Amino acid sequence: MSKPLAIKMAIVLVVAGLPAVAGAGSAAAETTRDIPAAGSTAIRPAAAGVDTGIQDPELRGEPEEEAAGKSLIRKPQGPDRSLSHGVGRGEKFGFNPFKSNPKLALSFQGISHRDQRLANGGNQFSLEPPDQGLCAGNGFVIESVNDALRVYDNNGAPLTGVQDLNTFYGYAPAINRTTGEQGPFVTDPSCYYDPDIKRWFQVVLTLEVEPDSGAFTGNNTIDIAVSKTPSPLGDWTIYHMPVQDDGTQGTPNHGPLCPCIGDYPHIGADLFGFYVTTNEYPFFDDGFIGAQIYAFPKSRFVTSPGNVSVTQYDTSTLGAGGNPGFTIWPAQSPNSQYAPGLEFFLSSDAAEEANGTGTSNHIIQWTLTGTFLLNLGKSPKLTTRVLPVKPYSLPPRADQKAGDFPLGQCINDTTTATPLGPGCWRFLFDEEPAHNEVESTLDANDTRMQQVYYAAGQLWAALDTAVQVGGQTKAGIEWFVVNPFFGSAKSNYLALANNNLTYPAVGVTAASKGVIAFTVAGADHFPSAGYASLDAVSGAGAVQIASEGKWPQDGFSGYKAFGDPPRPRWGDYGAAVAVGNTMWIASEYIENSCTLAQYAQAPFLSCGSTRTALANWTTRISKLTM
């Protein structure tokens, strides 16, 4: 049972004063402003569109066809954040015994690329990667991906159709297939159910575009939708928070390199606050400013939903050695198990954004102390602490089990008979491409911190790293269990010989029973949804498969015909959510199987309506009993 607010406040005043929490670090540059509500919305999906194969333009940022002889498919244009450091050597992996033993109770297919592409009557683009925004509570499960969401019940039964995110946030369609006009670019979804105020939060980054050309204007917002009731099926209130930080629309001015982009938003909460963090890059220039932390008084979304305040912390000089903070992930907690008056965050610093060298042997704990001050119109204090851990470094791309890759093989094909002439490639391009595509490797992320949980007085998290396992350098996982009060951290690796583990998401119950969810791919596995147990004593357990992938990843971002060199995007994060003694997890995997002969059946290139012409990613949602 939740404690009365007066008792909680008394606890806060004692705990917030603990010197062990204060840590080292300079004061952050803080600004506070009000964000007015921008209207209401609800999850009311339009009917799915009809798959007609390739439509021009199919990728966002692709200019419209102007003359014969030009390729119908082009590399999408826009902000593209990537690292330049080479692959790490990898640390040796050793197996740990484990004691917790999660059981797979339910597993079902979530949103697929085909679902999102045909949402809103088909007025969508082909997108990679999907990303993964999963949340659960009060008998509901919401999955949101680039660029759609859906609600399920606790048994995995859909309660809604697939809702496109543009319409949900009150915007014009991603593209109007009748007029050609483009709506804003909505991306990086996250989702959270708060058991204290019994509200759902859905968060995205939205980039403003010119409707006629789709060109980015530089203006961008963090959009927050908050349900008006404990059910996600009712109405929601929308907030648009500008984050270009060039002094316009109420934003602070972060210098001549802005307008900037509030990239990679992620969310967390404690008893008093709701938190969003971003990575701030110049929108039209190279460089990196620093991670931004946005702190909202959580109760205001219920008591004064027409206007909420937000305090912004600029961490551009607050990382280790005065370097910028990068991907500062806020903690969520199971069953309202917060540290009273404290919100914790974790980050890593191997990336060049943090002036790293590509490898590191420490992580950074960030603490907001006195979060009850948000309700008084004042700012909690932000401090940092550097924690030694085992080394981590940039992982290699993940190979996948060999198999048919029909989109790539179609690009290579010059003999299949089509109504347009010999060669499957004619379904995709006006002019003949180079026929040199191979089965792609998968982007295995970088060294940025992934999902953070606070449970039983400890912080739990993981990130991607290079590992040495079975005599090979593979993509693996380093996990962390941190005591945020005494500044100690336990860490170790999780890996699978001959295979890769990518995009870990850690969830932990109030009883300290944890799970790491991830994608498995390699010599033995097509991209599959996997998980492993995690506890503070024994560490990570053996790799388990929630759902075996059936075919290689076969999306446009993995092929040179759509941009050379290719960057095979594969979901920028996964998700794990603790609800009581249950854990919900979600990862990307490949559900459908398809050969070139099946793919080349004109005109839809859909392999029996199981994929789209340009991508075959799918998501997998699983329920574990702990």
C-alpha positions in Angstrom: 0.0 0.0 0.0 1.3 3.5 -0.9 2.3 5.7 2.1 0.4 9.0 2.7 2.0 12.0 1.0 2.8 13.6 4.4 4.8 10.6 5.5 6.5 10.3 2.1 7.6 14.0 2.4 9.1 13.4 5.8 11.1 10.4 4.4 12.3 12.6 1.6 13.7 15.3 3.8 15.8 12.7 5.7 17.0 10.6 2.7 17.7 13.5 0.4 20.3 14.7 2.9 22.4 11.6 2.8 25.9 12.7 1.9 26.5 9.4 0.0 24.0 10.6 -2.7 25.6 13.9 -3.3 28.6 12.7 -5.3 30.9 15.0 -7.3 29.9 17.3 -10.1 29.2 20.9 -11.0 25.9 22.6 -11.0 23.9 22.2 -14.3 22.7 25.1 -16.3 19.0 25.1 -15.5 16.0 26.7 -17.2 12.4 26.4 -16.3 9.3 27.1 -18.5 5.7 26.2 -18.8 4.4 23.8 -21.5 0.7 24.4 -22.4 -1.5 21.5 -23.4 -2.0 21.4 -27.1 -5.3 19.5 -27.3 -6.7 16.0 -26.9 -6.3 12.7 -28.7 -7.4 9.1 -28.5 -6.4 5.8 -30.0 -8.8 5.5 -33.0 -7.0 3.7 -35.9 -8.1 4.2 -39.4 -8.5 1.2 -41.7 -5.3 -0.3 -43.0 -4.3 0.6 -46.6 -4.0 -1.7 -49.6 -0.5 -3.0 -50.4 0.4 -1.8 -53.9 4.1 -2.5 -53.6 6.3 0.5 -54.2 4.9 4.0 -54.1 6.8 7.1 -54.9 8.2 8.4 -52.6 8.6 5.3 -50.4 11.3 6.5 -48.0 11.1 9.8 -46.1 13.4 12.4 -47.6 13.2 10.8 -51.0 12.6 13.5 -53.6 9.6 12.9 -55.9 10.3 11.5 -59.4 11.1 14.2 -61.8 12.2 12.5 -65.0 12.5 9.1 -66.5 15.6 7.1 -65.9 15.9 8.1 -62.2 15.7 5.5 -59.5 12.4 5.3 -57.7 14.2 4.5 -54.4 16.8 6.8 -53.0 18.7 7.1 -49.8 16.6 8.9 -47.2 18.0 12.3 -46.1 18.0 13.8 -42.7 19.8 13.7 -39.4 21.9 10.6 -39.1 23.8 10.2 -35.9 26.6 7.6 -35.9 30.0 6.9 -34.3 33.3 6.9 -36.0 35.3 4.7 -33.6 36.3 1.2 -34.8 35.1 -2.0 -33.4 36.5 -2.9 -29.9 38.7 -5.9 -29.2 36.2 -7.3 -26.8 36.6 -8.7 -23.3 36.7 -12.4 -22.5 33.4 -13.8 -21.5 32.9 -16.3 -18.6 29.6 -18.0 -17.7 28.0 -17.2 -14.4 25.7 -19.6 -12.5 22.2 -18.1 -11.8 19.4 -18.6 -9.4 16.3 -16.7 -10.7 14.5 -18.7 -13.4 11.8 -16.7 -15.4 9.3 -18.9 -17.2 7.8 -18.0 -20.6 4.1 -17.7 -20.1 3.0 -16.0 -23.3 4.6 -14.9 -26.5 3.0 -13.2 -29.6 3.8 -11.2 -32.6 3.6 -7.5 -32.1 3.7 -4.7 -34.7 5.4 -5.5 -38.0 6.8 -3.3 -40.7 3.8 -4.3 -42.8 1.5 -3.2 -40.0 3.1 0.2 -39.7 3.5 0.8 -43.4 -0.2 0.2 -44.1 -1.5 2.1 -41.1 -3.7 5.1 -41.6 -4.9 3.9 -45.0 -1.3 3.4 -46.2 -0.3 7.1 -45.7 3.0 6.1 -44.2 6.6 5.7 -45.3 8.7 2.5 -45.2 10.8 2.9 -42.0 13.8 1.2 -40.4 14.5 0.7 -37.6 11.3 0.0 -35.6 12.6 0.9 -32.1 10.6 -0.5 -29.2 8.4 1.4 -26.8 6.5 -1.1 -24.6 4.6 -0.3 -21.4 2.2 -2.3 -19.3 -0.1 -1.9 -16.3 -3.7 -1.9 -15.1 -4.5 -4.9 -17.3 -3.2 -3.3 -20.5 -0.1 -3.6 -22.7 0.9 -0.9 -25.2 3.5 -1.4 -27.9 4.7 1.6 -29.9 7.3 1.6 -32.6 8.4 3.8 -35.5 5.7 4.8 -36.5 2.6 3.1 -34.9 1.1 1.8 -31.7 -1.4 -0.8 -30.5 -3.1 -1.8 -27.3 -3.4 -5.4 -26.1 -4.9 -7.0 -23.0 -3.0 -9.2 -20.5 -3.5 -12.2 -22.7 -2.1 -10.6 -25.8 -5.4 -10.0 -27.5 -5.5 -6.8 -29.5 -7.9 -4.2 -28.1 -7.3 -1.7 -30.9 -6.1 -1.8 -34.5 -2.7 -0.3 -35.5 -2.7 3.5 -34.9 -0.3 5.6 -36.8 1.7 8.0 -34.6 1.2 11.1 -36.7 -2.6 11.0 -36.3 -2.4 10.1 -32.6 -0.3 13.2 -32.0 -2.7 15.4 -34.0 -0.5 15.8 -37.1 -1.1 15.5 -40.8 -0.3 12.0 -42.2 3.4 11.1 -42.6 2.6 11.4 -46.3 -0.7 12.0 -48.0 -0.7 9.5 -50.8 -3.3 11.5 -52.8 -1.7 15.0 -52.6 1.9 14.1 -51.9 2.1 16.5 -48.9 4.2 15.3 -46.0 3.5 15.6 -42.3 6.0 15.9 -39.5 8.6 13.2 -38.9 7.6 11.3 -35.7 10.3 9.0 -34.3 11.9 7.4 -31.2 8.7 6.3 -29.3 8.7 5.5 -25.6 5.9 4.5 -23.3 5.3 4.3 -19.5 2.4 3.5 -17.2 2.6 5.3 -13.8 1.0 3.3 -11.0 0.9 6.3 -8.6 -1.1 8.7 -10.7 -2.6 5.9 -12.8 -1.8 7.5 -16.1 -0.2 6.4 -19.4 2.7 8.4 -20.9 3.5 8.1 -24.6 6.6 10.1 -25.8 8.1 10.8 -29.2 10.5 13.2 -31.0 8.8 15.1 -33.8 10.7 16.9 -36.5 8.9 19.7 -38.4 9.1 19.5 -42.2 8.0 21.6 -45.2 4.8 19.9 -46.4 5.6 20.2 -50.1 9.2 19.0 -50.1 9.5 17.2 -46.7 12.6 19.3 -46.0 13.4 19.7 -42.3 12.9 23.2 -40.9 15.1 22.7 -37.8 12.1 23.0 -35.4 11.5 19.9 -33.3 9.5 18.9 -30.2 9.4 16.3 -27.6 5.7 15.3 -27.7 4.1 13.9 -24.6 0.7 12.3 -24.6 -0.8 11.6 -21.1 -4.0 9.6 -20.7 -6.9 11.3 -18.8 -7.9 8.1 -17.1 -6.2 4.8 -16.0 -7.3 3.3 -19.3 -5.3 3.9 -22.5 -8.5 3.5 -24.5 -9.9 6.8 -23.4 -8.8 10.4 -24.2 -5.3 11.7 -23.8 -3.8 15.2 -23.4 -1.0 16.2 -25.8 2.0 18.5 -25.0 4.5 19.7 -27.6 7.8 20.8 -25.9 10.1 22.6 -28.3 13.7 21.4 -28.0 15.7 23.1 -30.8 17.4 25.2 -28.1 18.2 28.2 -30.3 16.3 30.7 -28.2 13.1 30.4 -30.1 9.7 29.1 -28.9 10.8 29.5 -25.2 13.9 27.3 -25.6 17.3 28.3 -24.1 20.0 29.4 -26.5 22.7 26.8 -26.7 24.9 28.6 -29.2 25.5 29.2 -32.9 25.4 25.5 -33.8 21.7 25.3 -33.0 18.9 24.9 -34.0 19.6 21.5 -32.4 17.7 18.2 -32.3 16.5 16.5 -29.2 17.5 13.0 -30.3 16.9 9.7 -28.7 14.4 10.6 -26.0 13.8 8.2 -23.1 11.7 8.4 -20.0 11.6 7.6 -16.3 9.8 8.5 -13.1 10.0 8.7 -9.3 7.4 9.6 -6.7 7.4 13.2 -7.6 8.7 13.6 -11.1 8.4 12.5 -14.7 11.6 12.7 -16.7 12.7 12.8 -20.3 16.3 12.8 -21.5 17.6 13.6 -25.0 20.9 13.7 -26.8 21.3 17.2 -28.3 23.1 17.5 -31.7 23.2 20.5 -34.0 20.5 19.9 -36.6 22.3 21.1 -39.7 25.9 20.9 -38.6 28.3 18.3 -37.2 29.0 18.2 -33.5 27.4 17.3 -30.2 26.1 19.7 -27.5 25.3 17.3 -24.6 22.5 15.3 -23.1 19.5 17.2 -21.8 17.4 16.3 -18.8 13.8 17.5 -18.6 12.1 17.2 -15.2 8.3 17.6 -14.8 6.2 17.6 -11.6 4.3 14.3 -12.2 1.2 15.2 -10.3 0.6 18.3 -12.4 -0.4 16.1 -15.4 -3.4 15.2 -13.3 -4.1 18.3 -11.1 -3.3 21.0 -13.7 -3.2 19.3 -17.1 -3.8 22.6 -19.0 -0.2 23.8 -18.3 2.8 21.9 -16.8 6.2 23.2 -15.9 9.5 21.7 -16.9 13.0 22.2 -15.6 15.7 21.6 -18.2 19.3 20.6 -17.2 22.1 21.0 -19.8 24.8 18.4 -19.1 27.2 19.6 -21.7 30.0 20.0 -19.2 28.9 17.6 -16.4 30.2 14.2 -17.6 33.4 12.5 -16.5 36.3 15.0 -16.7 33.9 17.9 -17.6 32.9 16.2 -20.9 29.3 16.2 -22.2 26.8 13.8 -20.8 25.6 11.3 -23.4 22.5 9.1 -23.4 21.6 9.7 -19.7 18.9 7.1 -19.2 16.4 7.8 -16.4 15.3 5.0 -14.1 11.9 3.5 -13.8 10.8 1.5 -10.7 8.5 -1.5 -10.2 5.5 -1.2 -7.9 6.2 2.5 -6.9 9.5 1.3 -5.3 11.2 4.7 -5.5 14.0 6.2 -3.5 12.1 9.0 -1.8 12.9 12.4 -3.3 15.6 10.9 -5.6 15.7 10.1 -9.3 18.7 8.2 -10.6 20.1 8.0 -14.1 23.0 6.1 -15.7 25.2 6.8 -18.7 28.3 5.5 -20.4 31.2 7.6 -21.8 33.1 5.5 -24.5 31.3 7.3 -27.3 32.9 10.2 -29.2 29.9 12.4 -28.1 31.4 12.2 -24.6 34.9 12.7 -26.0 35.5 9.0 -25.5 38.0 6.8 -27.2 35.6 4.0 -28.1 36.3 2.0 -25.0 35.8 2.7 -21.3 36.0 1.1 -17.9 33.5 3.3 -16.0 30.0 4.5 -16.1 28.4 7.6 -14.6 25.6 7.8 -12.1 23.4 11.0 -12.2 21.2 11.9 -9.3 18.5 14.5 -8.9 18.1 15.2 -5.2 15.0 16.7 -3.7 12.6 15.9 -6.5 9.7 17.0 -4.3 10.9 20.5 -5.1 9.3 20.2 -8.5 5.9 20.5 -6.9 7.0 23.8 -5.3 8.3 25.4 -8.5 11.9 24.8 -7.5 14.7 22.8 -9.0 16.2 19.6 -7.6 20.0 19.4 -7.5 21.8 17.4 -10.2 25.0 15.7 -9.2 27.3 13.0 -10.8 29.5 10.2 -9.7 31.9 8.1 -11.7 31.8 4.3 -11.1 34.4 1.8 -12.1 33.2 -1.2 -14.1 34.6 -3.9 -16.4 35.7 -2.6 -19.8 33.3 -2.2 -22.7 33.8 -1.1 -26.3 32.1 -0.7 -29.6 30.6 -4.0 -30.8 31.0 -5.4 -34.3 28.1 -5.7 -36.6 26.1 -8.9 -36.0 26.2 -11.6 -38.6 23.0 -13.6 -39.1 22.3 -17.2 -40.1 22.6 -17.7 -43.8 19.3 -17.9 -45.8 17.4 -16.3 -48.6 17.3 -12.5 -48.6 14.7 -11.8 -51.3 14.9 -8.0 -51.5 18.7 -8.2 -51.9 18.4 -11.1 -54.3 15.7 -9.1 -56.3 18.2 -6.3 -56.7 20.8 -8.8 -58.0 18.3 -10.6 -60.3 18.5 -10.0 -64.0 16.6 -13.1 -65.3 13.2 -13.3 -63.7 10.5 -12.6 -66.2 8.4 -9.6 -65.2 5.8 -7.5 -67.1 8.5 -4.8 -67.3 11.2 -7.0 -68.8 13.7 -9.5 -67.4 14.9 -8.9 -63.9 13.2 -8.6 -60.6 15.0 -5.4 -60.0 12.6 -3.7 -62.4 9.9 -3.8 -59.7 12.1 -1.5 -57.5 14.1 0.8 -59.8 13.8 2.8 -63.1 17.4 2.3 -63.9 19.4 -0.9 -63.4 21.4 -1.0 -60.1 24.7 -2.7 -59.4 23.9 -6.4 -58.8 26.3 -6.9 -55.9 24.2 -7.2 -52.8 24.9 -9.8 -50.1 23.1 -10.9 -46.9 23.5 -7.9 -44.6 25.0 -7.9 -41.1 23.0 -6.1 -38.5 23.7 -2.8 -36.7 24.6 -4.0 -33.1 24.2 -0.5 -31.6 27.2 1.3 -29.9 28.2 1.7 -26.3 25.4 3.9 -25.1 23.5 3.0 -21.9 20.2 1.2 -22.4 17.2 0.8 -20.1 17.6 1.5 -16.4 15.6 0.2 -13.5 15.7 1.1 -9.8 14.6 -1.8 -7.6 15.4 -3.0 -4.0 17.8 -0.1 -3.5 19.9 -0.8 -6.6 20.1 0.4 -10.2 20.1 -2.2 -13.0 21.1 -1.6 -16.6 23.0 -3.0 -19.6 24.7 -1.8 -22.8 26.1 -3.3 -26.0 29.8 -4.2 -26.2 32.3 -6.2 -28.0 33.1 -9.6 -26.3 35.5 -12.4 -26.9 33.6 -15.7 -26.9 34.4 -19.0 -28.5 37.6 -17.5 -29.9 35.7 -14.8 -31.9 34.8 -11.1 -31.4 31.1 -10.8 -31.2 28.4 -8.4 -30.1 27.5 -9.0 -26.5 26.1 -7.3 -23.4 27.6 -5.9 -20.3 25.2 -5.6 -17.4 25.4 -3.5 -14.3 24.0 -3.6 -10.7 24.8 -0.3 -9.0 24.4 0.7 -5.3 23.6 4.4 -5.9 24.0 5.3 -2.2 27.5 4.0 -1.8 28.8 4.4 -5.3 29.6 0.7 -6.0 28.9 -1.2 -9.2 29.0 -4.9 -10.1 29.3 -5.7 -13.8 29.9 -8.7 -16.1 29.2 -9.9 -19.6 26.5 -11.9 -21.3 27.4 -13.6 -24.6 26.6 -16.6 -26.8 29.3 -18.5 -28.7 29.0 -18.1 -32.5 26.2 -15.6 -32.1 25.5 -12.0 -31.2 23.3 -10.4 -28.5 22.1 -6.9 -29.3 20.0 -4.1 -27.8 19.6 -5.2 -24.2 16.7 -4.0 -22.0 16.7 -4.7 -18.3 13.6 -5.0 -16.2 13.5 -5.9 -12.5 10.7 -6.8 -10.1 10.4 -5.4 -6.6 11.8 -8.7 -5.3 15.0 -8.1 -7.2 14.3 -10.7 -9.9 15.6 -9.4 -13.2 15.5 -10.1 -16.9 17.6 -8.9 -19.8 15.7 -8.9 -23.1 17.6 -8.8 -26.4 17.8 -9.9 -30.0 19.9 -13.0 -30.8 21.5 -13.4 -34.3 24.4 -15.3 -35.6 25.6 -18.6 -37.1 22.9 -20.6 -35.3 20.0 -18.1 -35.3 18.1 -15.9 -37.6 17.3 -12.7 -35.7 15.3 -14.1 -32.7 13.7 -12.7 -29.5 15.8 -13.7 -26.5 16.2 -13.2 -22.8 18.2 -14.2 -19.8 17.6 -14.0 -16.0 19.5 -11.4 -14.0 20.0 -11.2 -10.2 22.4 -9.2 -8.1 24.1 -12.2 -6.6 24.7 -14.6 -9.5 24.5 -12.2 -12.4 23.1 -13.2 -15.8 21.8 -16.7 -16.6 21.8 -18.7 -19.7 20.4 -17.3 -23.0 16.8 -18.4 -23.7 14.8 -18.0 -26.9 11.3 -16.5 -26.5 10.6 -16.9 -30.3 13.0 -18.3 -32.9 13.5 -16.1 -36.0 12.5 -17.8 -39.3 14.6 -15.9 -41.9 17.3 -13.3 -42.3 16.7 -9.6 -41.8 16.0 -8.3 -45.3 15.4 -4.5 -45.2 16.3 -1.7 -47.4 18.8 -0.1 -45.0 21.1 -3.2 -45.4 21.7 -2.8 -49.2 24.0 -0.5 -51.2 21.3 0.3 -53.7 19.6 2.4 -51.1 22.7 4.1 -49.7 26.4 3.2 -49.9 27.8 2.2 -47.5 24.6 0.6 -46.1 23.6 1.0 -42.5 21.4 -2.0 -41.6 19.3 -0.5 -38.8 17.9 -2.9 -36.3 15.9 -1.2 -33.7 17.6 1.4 -31.5 16.4 -0.1 -28.2 14.3 -2.9 -26.7 12.0 -2.9 -23.7 11.3 -4.8 -20.5 8.5 -3.9 -18.0 7.9 -5.3 -14.5 4.3 -5.5 -13.4 4.1 -7.3 -10.0 5.7 -10.7 -10.4 5.3 -10.6 -14.2 7.8 -9.3 -16.8 6.8 -8.1 -20.2 9.6 -7.9 -22.8 9.8 -6.9 -26.4 12.5 -7.2 -29.1 12.9 -7.2 -32.8 13.0 -10.5 -34.7 12.0 -11.9 -38.1 8.7 -13.8 -38.2 8.2 -14.4 -41.9 10.0 -16.7 -44.4 10.2 -16.0 -48.1 12.2 -16.9 -51.2 13.0 -14.8 -54.2 10.5 -16.7 -56.3 7.7 -16.0 -53.7 8.8 -12.3 -53.4 8.9 -11.7 -57.1 5.3 -12.6 -57.6 4.0 -9.3 -59.0 2.7 -6.8 -58.2 3.0 -6.6 -54.4 6.3 -8.1 -53.5 4.7 -9.1 -50.2 5.4 -12.8 -49.8 1.8 -13.7 -49.3 1.0 -10.5 -47.3 3.6 -11.3 -44.7 6.0 -8.4 -45.3 6.4 -5.3 -47.5 8.6 -4.8 -50.6 11.3 -3.0 -48.6 11.4 -4.5 -45.1 10.5 -7.6 -43.1 11.1 -6.6 -39.5 8.7 -7.8 -36.8 8.5 -7.3 -33.1 7.9 -10.0 -30.5 6.1 -9.4 -27.2 6.5 -12.0 -24.4 5.2 -12.4 -20.9 7.5 -14.0 -18.2 6.5 -15.2 -14.8 9.3 -14.5 -12.3 
